[in-house]
Amino acid sequence: MIQSLPVCDTVTTWVDVCSLDAIAPNTGVCALVAGAQVAIFRVGNGDEVYALSNYEPFSKAFVLSRGLVGDRNGTLKVASPIYKQNFSLITGECLDDETVKIPTFAVRVAGDRVQVAIT
């Protein structure tokens, strides 16, 4: 039996943000992407990057790009610079309060440029 897959009308556009070298290893930067503040984090010295909303819901401030990058039990995370809540860089889930989750964004390195996806 052949099943048809749903047609997806969503088009992904990649927005150029900065060069990879503009993000120091294990830190973040903030970029305005399609009207949203996006925190982009570079993990290690390579081209591993993650993107989350820059809005930290506990302090109600746009500060996550200034947080501390690390890991908790193997989960890559950023700790908020204000109240120190930890958010997964992969899922956006708060590791300290399972009822809280922030948006994540698709991000890639193309050549030496960091790009964030919008749909």
Residue frames as a rotation matrix with the C-alpha (Angstrom) as fourth column:
MET 1
0.586 0.811 0.000 0.00
0.811 -0.586 0.000 0.00
0.000 0.000 -1.000 0.00
ILE 2
-0.504 -0.719 0.478 1.38
0.723 -0.654 -0.223 3.42
0.473 0.233 0.850 -0.96
GLN 3
0.362 0.568 -0.739 0.70
0.855 -0.518 0.021 6.30
-0.371 -0.640 -0.673 1.38
SER 4
0.237 -0.268 0.934 0.86
0.550 -0.756 -0.356 9.87
0.801 0.598 -0.032 0.22
LEU 5
-0.436 -0.472 -0.766 2.70
0.894 -0.324 -0.310 12.35
-0.102 -0.820 0.563 2.37
PRO 6
0.628 0.669 -0.399 1.17
0.630 -0.737 -0.245 15.73
-0.458 -0.097 -0.884 3.22
VAL 7
0.198 -0.507 0.839 2.36
0.744 -0.480 -0.465 18.58
0.639 0.716 0.282 1.06
CYS 8
0.136 -0.253 -0.958 4.33
0.831 -0.497 0.249 21.18
-0.539 -0.830 0.142 2.99
ASP 9
0.661 0.186 0.727 3.90
0.619 -0.682 -0.389 24.75
0.423 0.707 -0.566 1.75
THR 10
0.866 -0.367 -0.341 6.50
0.060 -0.600 0.798 26.08
-0.497 -0.711 -0.498 4.18
VAL 11
0.633 -0.720 0.285 9.57
0.354 -0.058 -0.933 27.61
0.688 0.692 0.218 2.57
THR 12
0.613 -0.518 -0.597 12.73
0.647 -0.105 0.756 28.02
-0.455 -0.849 0.271 4.62
THR 13
0.720 -0.459 0.521 14.81
0.073 -0.696 -0.714 31.12
0.690 0.552 -0.468 4.09
TRP 14
0.297 -0.723 -0.624 18.28
0.955 0.241 0.174 31.34
0.025 -0.648 0.762 5.59
VAL 15
0.951 0.023 0.309 19.21
0.010 -0.999 0.044 34.73
0.310 -0.039 -0.950 7.02
ASP 16
0.075 -0.994 -0.085 22.91
0.595 0.113 -0.796 35.58
0.801 0.009 0.599 7.12
VAL 17
0.911 0.294 -0.289 23.85
0.391 -0.392 0.833 36.76
0.131 -0.872 -0.472 10.62
CYS 18
0.646 -0.762 0.036 27.63
-0.709 -0.582 0.399 37.00
-0.284 -0.284 -0.916 11.00
SER 19
0.084 -0.702 -0.707 30.90
-0.575 0.546 -0.610 35.22
0.814 0.458 -0.358 10.38
LEU 20
0.685 0.113 -0.719 31.63
0.368 0.799 0.476 32.21
0.628 -0.591 0.506 12.56
ASP 21
-0.318 -0.922 -0.223 34.77
0.755 -0.104 -0.647 33.97
0.573 -0.374 0.729 13.82
ALA 22
-0.365 0.253 0.896 32.58
-0.334 -0.934 0.127 36.79
0.869 -0.253 0.425 15.20
ILE 23
0.763 0.595 0.254 31.36
-0.488 0.271 0.829 34.37
0.424 -0.757 0.497 17.89
ALA 24
-0.308 -0.896 0.319 34.09
-0.901 0.167 -0.400 33.45
0.305 -0.411 -0.859 20.37
PRO 25
-0.426 0.111 -0.898 34.14
0.025 0.994 0.111 29.76
0.904 0.024 -0.426 21.34
ASN 26
-0.409 0.372 -0.833 31.68
0.851 0.484 -0.202 28.87
0.328 -0.792 -0.515 24.12
THR 27
-0.778 0.261 -0.572 29.89
0.096 -0.850 -0.519 32.22
-0.621 -0.459 0.636 24.01
GLY 28
0.001 0.846 0.534 26.80
0.949 0.168 -0.268 33.72
-0.317 0.507 -0.802 22.44
VAL 29
-0.985 -0.126 -0.120 25.76
0.079 -0.939 0.333 36.73
-0.155 0.319 0.935 20.41
CYS 30
-0.077 0.994 -0.077 22.38
0.388 -0.041 -0.921 38.31
-0.919 -0.101 -0.382 19.79
ALA 31
-0.984 -0.142 0.108 20.99
0.151 -0.335 0.930 38.99
-0.096 0.931 0.351 16.32
LEU 32
-0.206 0.941 -0.268 17.74
-0.474 -0.336 -0.814 40.50
-0.856 -0.040 0.516 15.10
VAL 33
-0.991 -0.088 0.104 16.24
0.030 0.604 0.796 37.94
-0.133 0.792 -0.596 12.70
ALA 34
-0.512 0.844 0.158 12.88
0.384 0.060 0.922 38.72
0.768 0.533 -0.355 11.08
GLY 35
0.081 0.552 0.830 12.01
-0.442 -0.726 0.526 40.98
0.893 -0.410 0.185 14.01
ALA 36
0.953 0.240 -0.187 12.96
0.034 0.529 0.848 38.44
0.302 -0.814 0.496 16.71
GLN 37
0.241 -0.893 0.381 15.95
-0.964 -0.264 -0.010 38.62
0.109 -0.365 -0.925 19.03
VAL 38
0.907 -0.019 -0.422 17.85
-0.035 0.992 -0.120 35.36
0.421 0.124 0.899 18.55
ALA 39
0.436 -0.791 0.428 20.68
-0.762 -0.072 0.643 34.20
-0.478 -0.607 -0.634 20.81
ILE 40
0.822 -0.256 -0.508 23.26
-0.234 0.661 -0.713 32.26
0.519 0.705 0.483 18.79
PHE 41
0.612 -0.581 0.536 25.80
-0.578 0.133 0.805 30.12
-0.539 -0.803 -0.255 20.65
ARG 42
0.390 -0.617 -0.683 29.05
-0.571 0.420 -0.705 28.61
0.722 0.666 -0.188 19.42
VAL 43
0.880 -0.072 0.470 30.09
-0.352 0.565 0.746 25.49
-0.319 -0.822 0.472 21.32
GLY 44
0.422 -0.817 0.393 33.80
0.579 0.576 0.577 24.69
-0.698 -0.016 0.716 21.26
ASN 45
-0.288 -0.698 -0.656 36.31
-0.166 -0.638 0.752 25.85
-0.943 0.325 0.068 18.67
GLY 46
-0.785 -0.015 0.619 34.56
0.535 0.487 0.690 24.29
-0.312 0.873 -0.375 15.67
ASP 47
-0.871 0.489 0.047 31.38
-0.327 -0.648 0.688 25.14
0.367 0.584 0.724 13.80
GLU 48
-0.478 0.723 -0.499 28.83
0.798 0.595 0.098 23.72
0.368 -0.351 -0.861 16.28
VAL 49
-0.945 0.201 0.256 26.16
-0.248 -0.954 -0.167 26.43
0.211 -0.222 0.952 16.70
TYR 50
-0.435 0.856 -0.279 22.73
0.899 0.433 -0.074 26.62
0.057 -0.283 -0.958 18.33
ALA 51
-0.838 0.216 0.501 20.03
-0.102 -0.964 0.244 29.29
0.536 0.154 0.830 18.31
LEU 52
-0.359 0.721 -0.593 17.39
0.933 0.279 -0.226 30.12
0.002 -0.634 -0.773 20.93
SER 53
0.613 0.565 0.552 15.14
0.439 -0.825 0.356 33.01
0.657 0.024 -0.754 21.72
ASN 54
-0.510 -0.819 0.265 17.14
0.260 -0.440 -0.860 35.69
0.820 -0.370 0.437 23.50
TYR 55
0.043 0.649 0.760 14.17
-0.677 -0.541 0.500 36.28
0.735 -0.536 0.416 25.85
GLU 56
-0.832 -0.311 -0.459 14.65
0.151 0.669 -0.727 34.84
0.534 -0.675 -0.510 29.34
PRO 57
-0.028 0.995 0.091 11.16
0.172 -0.085 0.981 34.29
0.985 0.043 -0.169 30.80
PHE 58
0.181 0.095 -0.979 12.09
0.957 0.213 0.198 34.39
0.227 -0.972 -0.053 34.50
SER 59
-0.509 -0.439 -0.740 13.64
0.613 -0.788 0.046 37.86
-0.604 -0.431 0.671 34.43
LYS 60
0.594 0.773 0.223 11.49
0.655 -0.303 -0.692 38.97
-0.467 0.557 -0.686 31.47
ALA 61
0.417 -0.567 -0.710 14.62
-0.496 -0.797 0.345 40.37
-0.762 0.208 -0.613 29.80
PHE 62
0.979 -0.156 -0.133 16.41
-0.062 0.398 -0.915 39.76
0.196 0.904 0.380 26.50
VAL 63
0.448 -0.823 0.349 19.68
-0.882 -0.342 0.325 38.47
-0.148 -0.453 -0.879 27.97
LEU 64
0.856 -0.064 0.514 20.27
-0.043 0.980 0.194 34.81
-0.516 -0.188 0.836 27.15
SER 65
0.796 -0.597 0.098 22.99
0.195 0.100 -0.976 35.59
0.572 0.796 0.196 24.60
ARG 66
0.128 -0.744 0.656 25.08
-0.712 -0.529 -0.461 36.79
0.690 -0.408 -0.598 27.59
GLY 67
0.833 0.297 0.467 24.61
-0.547 0.566 0.616 33.51
-0.081 -0.769 0.634 29.48
LEU 68
-0.212 -0.929 0.304 27.23
-0.873 0.320 0.368 30.92
-0.439 -0.187 -0.879 30.36
VAL 69
0.471 0.300 -0.830 27.53
-0.742 0.643 -0.190 27.97
0.476 0.705 0.525 27.96
GLY 70
-0.555 -0.649 0.520 28.22
-0.816 0.547 -0.189 24.53
-0.162 -0.529 -0.833 29.40
ASP 71
-0.267 0.534 -0.802 26.58
-0.297 0.746 0.596 21.18
0.917 0.397 -0.040 29.97
ARG 72
-0.186 0.299 0.936 24.54
-0.959 0.150 -0.239 19.47
-0.211 -0.942 0.259 32.64
ASN 73
-0.027 0.100 0.995 24.88
-0.230 0.968 -0.104 15.70
-0.973 -0.232 -0.003 32.69
GLY 74
-0.627 -0.358 0.692 25.78
0.525 0.462 0.715 15.71
-0.575 0.812 -0.102 28.98
THR 75
0.402 0.807 0.433 23.05
0.908 -0.291 -0.300 18.16
-0.116 0.514 -0.850 27.93
LEU 76
-0.666 -0.606 0.434 24.39
0.675 -0.738 0.006 21.30
0.317 0.297 0.901 26.24
LYS 77
0.414 0.841 -0.348 22.93
0.908 -0.357 0.219 24.33
0.061 -0.407 -0.912 28.01
VAL 78
-0.441 -0.440 0.783 23.12
0.246 -0.897 -0.366 28.03
0.863 0.031 0.504 28.65
ALA 79
-0.190 0.317 -0.929 22.69
0.978 -0.019 -0.207 29.50
-0.083 -0.948 -0.306 32.14
SER 80
0.610 0.510 0.606 20.82
0.556 -0.821 0.131 32.78
0.565 0.257 -0.784 32.31
PRO 81
-0.454 -0.863 0.222 23.04
0.450 -0.437 -0.779 35.67
0.769 -0.254 0.586 33.46
ILE 82
-0.227 0.419 0.879 20.33
-0.617 -0.760 0.202 36.98
0.753 -0.497 0.431 35.80
TYR 83
0.401 0.478 0.782 18.65
-0.914 0.270 0.303 34.20
-0.066 -0.836 0.545 37.81
LYS 84
-0.528 -0.838 0.136 20.88
-0.810 0.545 0.218 31.35
-0.257 0.005 -0.966 36.54
GLN 85
0.495 0.673 0.550 18.11
-0.336 0.732 -0.593 29.11
-0.801 0.109 0.588 35.15
ASN 86
-0.644 -0.759 0.090 19.55
-0.305 0.363 0.881 26.63
-0.701 0.540 -0.465 32.64
PHE 87
0.518 0.795 -0.316 18.09
-0.585 0.060 -0.809 26.09
-0.624 0.603 0.496 29.18
SER 88
0.146 -0.409 0.901 18.89
0.498 0.817 0.290 23.25
-0.855 0.407 0.323 26.77
LEU 89
-0.452 -0.381 -0.807 20.60
-0.477 -0.661 0.579 24.57
-0.754 0.646 0.117 23.66
ILE 90
-0.996 0.040 0.084 18.96
0.090 0.628 0.773 21.79
-0.022 0.777 -0.629 21.64
THR 91
-0.406 0.913 -0.026 15.32
0.851 0.389 0.352 21.85
0.332 0.121 -0.936 22.81
GLY 92
-0.449 0.208 0.869 14.94
-0.155 -0.976 0.154 25.19
0.880 -0.065 0.470 24.63
GLU 93
0.540 0.677 -0.500 13.57
0.346 0.362 0.865 23.39
0.767 -0.641 -0.039 27.69
CYS 94
0.230 -0.403 0.886 14.36
-0.821 -0.569 -0.046 24.85
0.523 -0.717 -0.462 31.08
LEU 95
-0.205 -0.415 -0.886 16.43
0.065 0.898 -0.436 22.26
0.977 -0.147 -0.157 32.96
ASP 96
-0.983 -0.181 -0.024 15.33
0.050 -0.141 -0.989 23.75
0.175 -0.973 0.148 36.28
ASP 97
-0.395 0.919 -0.018 11.59
-0.378 -0.180 -0.908 24.04
-0.838 -0.352 0.418 35.62
GLU 98
-0.818 -0.019 0.575 10.08
0.395 0.708 0.585 21.50
-0.419 0.705 -0.572 33.21
THR 99
0.233 0.972 0.043 7.01
0.761 -0.154 -0.630 23.69
-0.606 0.180 -0.775 32.64
VAL 100
0.565 -0.103 -0.819 9.08
-0.297 -0.951 -0.085 26.37
-0.770 0.291 -0.568 30.86
LYS 101
0.031 -0.545 0.838 10.42
0.823 0.490 0.288 26.16
-0.567 0.680 0.464 27.31
ILE 102
0.118 -0.057 -0.991 11.76
-0.319 -0.948 0.016 28.86
-0.940 0.314 -0.130 24.99
PRO 103
0.949 0.305 -0.074 11.71
-0.151 0.239 -0.959 28.79
-0.275 0.922 0.273 21.17
THR 104
-0.074 -0.957 0.279 14.64
0.214 0.258 0.942 27.34
-0.974 0.130 0.186 19.24
PHE 105
0.656 0.201 -0.728 15.70
-0.602 -0.443 -0.664 28.17
-0.456 0.874 -0.169 15.69
ALA 106
0.746 -0.465 0.477 17.37
0.629 0.727 -0.276 26.15
-0.219 0.506 0.834 12.96
VAL 107
0.689 -0.626 -0.366 20.90
-0.573 -0.779 0.254 27.44
-0.444 0.035 -0.895 12.50
ARG 108
0.780 -0.480 0.402 23.80
0.599 0.758 -0.256 26.42
-0.181 0.441 0.879 10.28
VAL 109
0.110 -0.808 -0.579 27.28
-0.241 -0.587 0.773 27.42
-0.964 0.054 -0.259 9.19
ALA 110
0.834 0.131 0.536 27.58
0.488 0.281 -0.827 27.87
-0.259 0.951 0.171 5.41
GLY 111
0.341 -0.827 0.447 31.18
0.298 -0.356 -0.886 28.48
0.892 0.435 0.126 4.44
ASP 112
-0.710 -0.565 -0.420 32.29
0.594 -0.160 -0.788 30.75
0.378 -0.809 0.450 7.26
ARG 113
-0.670 0.546 0.503 28.87
-0.506 -0.832 0.228 32.42
0.543 -0.101 0.833 7.73
VAL 114
-0.875 0.483 -0.046 26.32
0.322 0.507 -0.799 31.71
-0.362 -0.714 -0.599 10.47
GLN 115
-0.722 0.691 -0.027 22.75
-0.397 -0.383 0.834 31.59
0.566 0.613 0.551 9.16
VAL 116
-0.774 0.582 0.248 19.41
-0.088 0.289 -0.953 31.29
-0.627 -0.760 -0.173 10.95
ALA 117
-0.823 0.512 0.248 16.30
0.474 0.378 0.795 29.83
0.313 0.772 -0.554 9.30
ILE 118
-0.605 0.781 -0.154 12.97
-0.455 -0.498 -0.738 31.58
-0.653 -0.377 0.657 9.07
THR 119
-0.779 0.402 0.481 9.86
0.599 0.703 0.383 30.02
-0.185 0.587 -0.788 7.57
